Amino acid sequence: MTFNIETERLRLRELRKSDLEGMFKLDSNPNVHKYLGNKPIKTKTEAQKILDSVLQQYTERGIGRFAVIEKASGDFIGWSGLRLNTEYNMNGFTKYYDVGYRLIERFWGKGYATESGKASVDYAFNTMKLPELYATTEISNQASHNALLKIGLQYKTDFFFEQEQMNLRWYTIKNPNL
């Protein structure tokens, strides 16, 4: 599966096996995982499992997170994009598309989460013709909360996600074209 989405400063493409180093750098950082249950990975084998899971999602679900590449440097800076969730019961939903992002720490604070998130929402609504998207963030993650609002999602409610023992915020955005 091939994706190529361009924004002013970013290129979003499918994740590739060659992204293993970047995925390890991303998910092994404890600061990145502060609001994700504090479970950073410790090995490249764990990073490979994450990468393989996304590649499998492309095949089975037709969508998965995108690699985010900074155009100016050509660097892999994290992932963003869409995911069809079927594994979790989130706030009463058991099958839904969500928009999300995760960036390597040195790329925080540059507006990349918002920029890539807006491109992902545009892809979901204009290419995939999805009626609605959802998102979650840990309740005290104010930076992610702000990014989701800038992307255009509306905050709906807080809830306790029992499977991960986390307090989360729930957001949604409807396709204005439908």
N, C-alpha and C positions, 0 to 999 in steps of 0.2 A: 504494500500500500504506500502510495506516495502523496505527500502533502507539501505545498509550497505557498505560504502566506507571507506577504511582505507588509511591513509597516514602515514608518519613517526611519526608525533606527534598528529594527529587528527583522529577522527572518525566522519564521516558524516552519519547521519541516518534521517529517516523521523521525522518531527516535531510531537510531541505528546501533548495531553491535559496536561500532567504533566510538560510541558515546560512553563507553564503560568508565573511563577515567573521570569524565565529568560527573557522571552519576555517583561515583564513589566520593568524589570531592564534595558534592552537594549533600548527600545523605549521611556522610560520616561526621558532619559538623554538628556538635551539640547545640550551637546557637540556632541553626536551621530547625532543629527538632524541639526547641523550647516549647512551642505551642502544638506539637504533634505527639504528645505523650512522653517526651524525653526518652526516645528510643533510637538514637543514631546507630547506624550500622557500623560494623567494625572490620569487615572484610570485603574484598572485591567480589568474592563469591556471593555475598548478600546483594551487592549492587547488580551483579549479573542476573540474579533471580528477579529483581525489580524490573530490569530491562526486558528480560524474557517475558514477564507478565504483560507488559505493555505491548510487545510485539505480538503476543497471543491475542490480546484484545483487538488489535487491528484486523486479524484474521477472523476471529469469532464474532466481533461486534461491529466491525466496520469503522471504528473510531478508537482513539486512545490519546493520551497526552502527546503534545508536540515538543520536540527539542526547540529551545529558544537560543538563537545565535545572534550575537551582537554584530551588526553589519560593519561597524568601524574597525573592530579588531578581528572578527572572524571567530571569536571565542564562544564556546558552549557556556551559557550562563545559567542554565537550569531547564525547567520544563514549564509549560503552560498548556491550557487547552481543555478539551472535553473528555468526558469519560461516561460511559453507560454503566451505572452502578446497579448490580444485581445481588451483591454479596451481603449488603447490610440493610437493616431496617432503620432508616433515618427519619425520625420525626413522623413515622407512619408510612413512609414511602419505601417500597421494596424494589422498584425498577424506575430509574429516573436518570436523566443526563445532568451532570454537574460541570461547572466551569471551575478551574482551579489553577494554581501556579505555585512554583517553588523555585527560588533563585539562590544561587551561590551568594554567600554573605557579602562579598565585595561589590556586588551589583545591586544591593539594597539601596533604597532612597533615591533612585534615579527615574522613577515612574515606569519602570519596565513591567511590573506586575499589571499595572493599569493598561499600559499600551498593548501588551500581549493578550490580556483578558478581553479588551474591547475587540481585538481582531478575532478572538475565539468566539465571542458572542455573535459577531457579524457572520462568521462561517456557519455557526449553528443555525442561525435564522435564515440566511440568504442562500446558502448552499445545501444544507441538510433539511431545511424547512421545518425545523423542530418548533413545536408550539410554545415550549417553556423550558427554562433552565433553572437549576438550583445551585446553591453553594452553601458551604458551612465554614465556619472559622471558630477557633477556640475563643471562648467568651472574653478573655482578657487581651487578645491579640488586636490591639487598636489599629496598627498599621494595615493589617489585612482587612479589617472592618472598613477602614477608609477607602482602600483600593476597590473593594467590592461595590461600595456606593458610587465611586467614580466610574466604574464600569457600567453602572446603570441598574444594578440589582437593588431590590428593596428588602430591607430588613423586615422579617416577619415575627420571629419569636426566639426565645432561648429554650433549650431542652437539654436533658441529661442523656448522653450517649452511653448506654450501659455497657456495650461491648468493649469500649475502650476506657470506661470510667472517666469521661470528660464532660465538662459543661460546654455546649456549643451554641452558636447562633446560626439561625436558618434564614436563608435569603432566597428570593426568586425574581425572575424577570420573564415577562411574557413577550412572545414575538409580536411586534406591532404590525406586521404585515399580514397576519392571519385574522 
